[in-house]
Amino acid sequence: MSLKLNAKKTLNNLIIQTKNNPTIKSLIMFDPIFLKYHLSPNHPEDPKRIKYIGEELKKIGLDSILQKVDKDLLVMDAIRMIHSNDHISSIKANFPDAYEVAVAAVQSVITAVNQVCSGKKKNAFCAVRPPGHHALNTGREEGFCYFNNIAIAAKYVQKNYKINKIMIVDWDYHHGNSTEFFFYNDPSVLFFSTHDKFAYPLTGDPNKKGEGPGKGFNINIHLPCGTSDNDILDAFTTNLKPAADKFKPELILISAGFDSRKNDPLGCFEVSDSGFIKLTKLVMDIAEKYSGSKIVSILEGGYNLKGNASAAVAHIKTLINYKV
């Protein structure tokens, strides 16, 4: 295996291959609808988060593999696998603009898992907003989230494909409390999260390991402010790899939150783009071993506009460049 990301020649070759090779096995979901809707002026969950990612992808020629959202794709049944009718109705009535964009995010994610689980694509990245891993069933916005995209994707896959064991990896600076909640007693979903437990939403205690049949399938790793590339990589190597070897996931979903990157206004970690490359490679190693390399990655947080875009593109390039 080889990972070639830094050589200019390699990147130029990648751009040429991407434009000329319609059979490339990676997918990037991206749509102008994600440039709509803002919680409030100057709010950190800004439509420019997506705009900056798109601009960086265009600079290196990867806009050629972007796929728009099918707005006619029916996803309400999938959303209802996780969210109550009352929650859905409340979001639609009280946050109509956010509702439209949040539904499009689910449509994007469902398209990605369909492409990957059917074998048409090996992996996918969904450049979507709003994020989802804090969305409970309260009928309101929770941590900038409305619908839990990754939880919906997991349930949808289990219902529609011969895939049962799903591993969710969450490297967002904030704990994915909603994802934990929906799978806390479910042994078919291994949830692994690195985060700062003292940040919003003040959950993610390492002692919370799941309950009932799900005990042992919820892994919370608290990391302190100043966490470096080596620190987070060590947490993955020490805790995720042995858990994955035991679990043997058939599909891996990533809550790709880049607010764990250095200089994020809502985080205090010091992870670099190189760190995210290494994390991506580690997850891809696991996917190659157990899930036929099937990975769907979904954008969560990341509020330094340039930093978020830089980390996301480094992650995407790793997914595309990694040779198996």
SVG drawing of the C-alpha trace seen along z (x, -y; Angstrom):
<svg xmlns="http://www.w3.org/2000/svg" viewBox="-46 -39 53 49">
<polyline fill="none" stroke="black" stroke-width="0.4" points="0.0,0.0 1.1,-3.5 -0.1,-7.0 1.2,-9.8 -0.2,-13.1 2.6,-15.7 4.3,-15.4 3.1,-18.0 3.5,-15.5 1.3,-13.0 -1.4,-15.5 -1.3,-16.7 -1.6,-13.0 -4.5,-12.6 -6.3,-15.6 -5.8,-14.2 -6.9,-10.7 -10.0,-12.1 -11.1,-14.1 -10.5,-11.3 -11.6,-8.3 -15.4,-8.1 -14.9,-4.8 -13.0,-6.5 -14.2,-4.7 -14.7,-7.7 -17.7,-10.0 -18.1,-13.5 -21.6,-14.7 -21.8,-18.5 -24.8,-20.8 -25.5,-24.5 -28.5,-23.9 -25.9,-23.7 -25.0,-27.3 -28.5,-28.3 -29.8,-28.9 -27.9,-30.5 -28.9,-30.2 -28.2,-33.8 -25.8,-36.5 -22.1,-35.7 -23.1,-32.3 -20.2,-29.9 -22.2,-27.2 -21.9,-29.3 -22.8,-28.4 -19.3,-29.5 -18.1,-26.2 -19.3,-24.4 -18.4,-27.2 -14.7,-27.1 -14.6,-23.3 -16.0,-23.7 -13.5,-26.3 -10.6,-24.2 -11.9,-21.2 -12.2,-23.2 -8.6,-24.5 -7.3,-21.0 -9.7,-19.7 -11.8,-17.5 -15.0,-19.3 -15.2,-16.9 -16.5,-14.1 -19.0,-16.2 -22.5,-14.8 -25.5,-17.0 -28.4,-15.9 -31.5,-14.3 -34.1,-16.5 -36.8,-14.0 -35.2,-11.2 -37.7,-10.0 -36.0,-9.9 -38.7,-10.5 -39.0,-6.8 -35.3,-6.7 -35.5,-9.8 -38.3,-8.2 -36.1,-5.2 -34.3,-7.6 -36.5,-10.7 -40.1,-10.9 -42.9,-12.3 -43.2,-15.1 -39.6,-16.1 -39.8,-16.1 -43.0,-18.1 -41.6,-20.6 -38.5,-21.2 -40.5,-21.6 -42.9,-24.1 -40.5,-26.2 -37.3,-26.0 -38.5,-25.7 -35.3,-26.9 -33.2,-24.6 -35.6,-21.8 -35.1,-22.0 -31.4,-22.0 -31.3,-19.2 -33.5,-17.0 -31.1,-17.6 -28.3,-16.5 -30.1,-13.2 -30.7,-12.8 -27.0,-13.3 -26.0,-10.8 -28.5,-8.2 -27.3,-8.6 -23.7,-8.1 -24.5,-4.9 -26.5,-3.5 -23.5,-4.1 -21.0,-2.5 -23.1,0.4 -24.2,1.4 -20.5,1.5 -20.7,-1.3 -18.2,-3.4 -15.7,-2.3 -16.0,-5.3 -17.7,-8.7 -17.5,-12.0 -20.6,-14.1 -19.9,-17.8 -23.2,-18.6 -24.6,-20.9 -26.1,-21.4 -24.2,-18.8 -26.1,-16.0 -24.5,-14.1 -26.2,-16.2 -29.7,-15.9 -32.0,-14.2 -35.8,-14.2 -36.5,-17.5 -38.2,-19.2 -35.5,-21.9 -32.0,-22.5 -29.4,-20.9 -25.8,-21.9 -26.5,-23.3 -28.1,-19.9 -31.6,-18.9 -31.4,-15.3 -28.7,-12.8 -27.4,-12.1 -25.0,-9.3 -27.5,-7.5 -30.1,-7.6 -27.5,-6.2 -26.7,-3.3 -30.3,-2.3 -31.0,-2.7 -28.1,-0.5 -29.1,2.2 -32.7,2.3 -31.8,2.1 -28.6,4.1 -27.2,7.3 -25.0,5.3 -25.5,5.5 -22.3,4.6 -21.6,1.0 -18.8,-1.0 -19.2,-4.7 -16.0,-6.7 -16.5,-10.3 -13.4,-12.5 -15.2,-15.8 -14.0,-17.9 -17.5,-17.6 -19.0,-14.3 -21.6,-12.8 -24.2,-12.5 -27.1,-11.8 -25.3,-9.0 -24.4,-7.4 -28.0,-7.8 -29.6,-6.0 -27.2,-3.0 -26.4,-2.8 -27.9,0.7 -27.3,1.9 -24.5,4.5 -24.8,4.2 -23.3,0.6 -19.8,0.0 -19.6,-3.7 -16.1,-5.2 -15.7,-8.8 -12.6,-11.0 -13.6,-14.4 -13.3,-16.8 -15.8,-15.7 -15.8,-19.1 -17.0,-20.8 -20.6,-21.0 -22.7,-18.9 -20.8,-17.8 -21.3,-14.2 -18.9,-11.4 -17.7,-10.1 -15.3,-7.1 -17.2,-5.2 -20.2,-5.1 -19.7,-1.9 -23.2,-1.0 -25.8,1.0 -27.7,4.3 -26.7,6.1 -24.9,3.0 -22.4,3.0 -18.9,2.7 -20.0,1.3 -19.8,-2.4 -16.2,-3.7 -15.6,-7.2 -12.1,-8.6 -11.7,-12.0 -8.8,-14.0 -7.6,-17.3 -7.0,-20.7 -3.8,-20.8 -4.3,-17.3 -1.7,-16.7 -1.6,-14.6 0.3,-11.9 -2.1,-12.0 -5.2,-11.4 -3.5,-8.9 -2.4,-7.0 -6.0,-7.0 -7.1,-5.5 -4.3,-2.9 -4.7,-1.9 -8.5,-1.8 -10.1,-1.7 -7.9,0.9 -8.4,3.7 -12.1,3.0 -12.5,3.1 -10.5,6.3 -12.9,7.9 -16.1,6.3 -15.1,6.8 -17.3,4.0 -19.0,4.6 -19.3,0.8 -17.5,-2.2 -19.2,-5.6 -17.2,-8.6 -18.5,-11.6 -15.8,-13.8 -15.7,-16.9 -12.8,-19.2 -13.4,-21.4 -10.7,-19.1 -8.3,-20.8 -5.9,-23.4 -7.1,-27.0 -10.8,-26.2 -12.8,-28.8 -15.0,-26.2 -12.2,-23.7 -8.8,-23.6 -7.1,-20.6 -4.0,-21.0 -4.6,-18.4 -3.1,-19.2 -4.1,-18.2 -1.4,-15.6 -3.1,-14.2 -6.4,-13.8 -4.6,-12.1 -3.1,-9.6 -6.5,-9.0 -8.1,-8.5 -5.4,-6.0 -5.9,-4.1 -9.6,-3.9 -9.1,-2.8 -6.7,0.0 -9.6,1.3 -12.1,0.9 -9.8,2.8 -9.4,5.6 -13.1,6.1 -15.6,4.1 -14.3,4.4 -12.9,0.8 -16.5,-0.6 -16.5,-4.0 -19.0,-6.8 -17.7,-10.0 -20.0,-12.8 -19.0,-16.4 -19.9,-17.4 -18.3,-20.4 -15.4,-22.6 -15.7,-26.4 -12.5,-27.9 -13.5,-28.4 -10.1,-27.9 -9.0,-25.3 -12.1,-23.2 -11.8,-23.3 -8.1,-22.4 -8.7,-19.4 -11.7,-18.2 -9.8,-18.3 -6.8,-16.5 -9.2,-13.8 -10.9,-13.6 -7.5,-13.3 -6.6,-10.5 -9.7,-8.6 -9.1,-9.0 -5.3,-8.4 -5.0,-5.4 -4.0,-2.4 -5.4,1.0"/>
</svg>
